[in-house]
């Protein structure tokens, strides 16, 4: 199991220890409503929800959650996806997004990556942005990295009553 992902110190937090900057910023502005929460899979190939779905408006700008380099901008299973690598081994993904960036582009925190497209499967509102985060091959809850608390479910310990 990988070590927990923790935010690094920002210039503001180094100058004032009472100020804490989140590791990632929201990919939509204003801060969006979460339509579907992260649900870590039991194994790399089992069912789960490997990100969060955020309520959006078709055509809404999608913002880079942190500075990095675009490593993918194209279709996956017929849906347009953008992936950005960040310092510390993090990779963020955004879908479905009409890209305004290309592979190899350096992006900064808050830069427009593209615009939200309608049609994300299971979306219960006009449009959803699926936002995922990985460190290496392990998926992480994006909400934990923006300082939000996700939805947690207790699971039985098993083995007897």
C-alpha positions in Angstrom: 0.0 0.0 0.0 1.3 3.4 -0.9 2.0 6.1 1.7 -0.8 8.6 2.3 -0.8 11.6 -0.1 -0.3 14.8 1.9 -0.2 18.4 0.8 3.2 20.1 0.5 3.8 23.4 2.2 2.9 26.5 0.2 4.7 29.9 0.4 1.7 31.2 2.4 1.8 28.3 4.9 5.6 28.7 5.3 5.2 32.4 6.1 2.1 31.8 8.3 1.7 28.4 9.8 -2.0 28.9 10.4 -2.6 29.1 6.6 -2.8 25.7 4.8 -3.1 25.4 1.0 -4.6 22.2 -0.4 -2.5 19.9 -2.5 -4.9 20.4 -5.4 -7.4 23.0 -6.4 -11.0 22.4 -7.7 -11.1 21.7 -11.4 -14.3 23.8 -11.8 -15.2 27.3 -10.6 -17.1 28.0 -8.5 -16.5 25.0 -6.2 -18.8 22.3 -7.6 -21.4 20.0 -6.1 -20.3 16.4 -5.8 -22.7 14.1 -7.7 -20.9 10.8 -7.1 -18.2 10.1 -4.6 -15.0 8.2 -4.8 -15.3 4.4 -4.1 -11.9 2.7 -4.0 -11.9 -0.7 -5.7 -11.0 -3.8 -3.6 -8.4 -4.9 -6.2 -7.0 -3.1 -9.3 -9.5 -4.8 -11.6 -12.6 -4.8 -9.4 -15.6 -2.5 -9.5 -15.4 0.9 -7.9 -15.6 4.6 -8.7 -12.0 5.7 -9.3 -12.7 9.5 -9.0 -15.5 11.9 -8.3 -18.3 13.2 -10.5 -18.8 16.9 -10.2 -21.9 18.8 -11.4 -21.1 21.1 -14.3 -22.7 22.9 -17.2 -21.9 21.9 -20.8 -19.2 24.2 -22.0 -17.9 25.1 -18.5 -14.2 25.5 -18.3 -12.1 22.8 -16.8 -9.1 24.0 -14.8 -5.8 22.3 -14.0 -5.9 21.2 -10.4 -2.1 21.8 -10.1 0.9 22.7 -12.3 2.1 19.9 -14.5 2.5 18.5 -17.9 -0.3 17.2 -20.2 0.5 13.5 -20.9 -2.7 12.5 -22.6 -5.4 14.4 -24.5 -7.6 12.2 -26.6 -10.4 9.6 -26.6 -10.6 6.6 -24.2 -13.5 4.3 -25.0 -15.0 7.0 -27.2 -14.9 9.7 -24.5 -12.4 12.6 -24.6 -10.0 12.5 -21.6 -7.1 14.8 -20.4 -4.4 13.5 -18.1 -1.8 15.8 -16.4 1.3 14.6 -14.5 2.2 16.7 -11.4 5.2 16.8 -9.1 5.3 14.0 -6.4 4.0 11.3 -8.8 0.4 12.5 -9.0 -1.7 12.2 -12.2 -5.1 13.9 -12.5 -7.6 13.0 -15.2 -10.6 14.8 -16.5 -13.5 13.5 -18.6 -15.5 14.2 -20.8 -13.6 17.3 -21.8 -13.1 19.0 -25.2 -9.4 19.8 -24.9 -7.7 23.2 -25.4 -4.3 21.7 -24.5 -2.1 19.1 -26.2 0.3 16.4 -25.1 3.6 18.0 -23.9 2.0 21.3 -22.8 3.1 22.7 -19.5 0.1 23.9 -17.5 -0.2 26.0 -14.3 -2.7 25.6 -11.4 -6.0 27.0 -12.6 -5.2 27.1 -16.3 -8.1 26.2 -18.6 -7.6 22.6 -20.0 -10.8 22.5 -22.0 -14.5 22.5 -21.6 -17.0 20.0 -20.1 -19.0 18.0 -22.6 -22.4 16.4 -21.7 -22.9 12.7 -21.8 -20.9 11.3 -18.9 -22.5 7.9 -18.1 -24.7 7.9 -14.9 -24.7 11.7 -14.6 -27.9 12.9 -13.0 -27.5 16.6 -13.9 -27.0 18.5 -17.2 -23.3 17.5 -17.3 -20.7 15.9 -15.0 -17.0 16.2 -14.9 -15.4 12.9 -13.8 -12.2 13.9 -12.0 -9.7 11.2 -10.9 -6.3 11.2 -9.2 -3.6 8.5 -9.1 -0.2 8.2 -7.5 1.5 5.5 -9.5 -1.0 2.8 -10.0 -3.1 3.6 -6.8 -6.2 5.7 -7.1 -6.8 8.4 -4.5 -9.9 10.4 -3.4 -9.6 13.8 -5.1 -11.7 15.4 -2.3 -9.1 14.5 0.3 -6.5 16.5 -1.8 -8.7 19.7 -1.9 -9.4 19.6 1.8 -12.9 18.1 1.5 -14.1 15.0 3.3 -15.6 12.4 1.0 -18.4 10.0 1.8 -17.1 7.1 3.9 -18.8 3.7 4.4 -18.0 1.3 7.2 -17.3 -2.2 6.1 -17.8 -5.3 8.3 -14.7 -6.8 9.8 -15.7 -10.3 8.9 -14.9 -13.5 10.6 -17.6 -14.2 13.2 -20.2 -12.3 15.1 
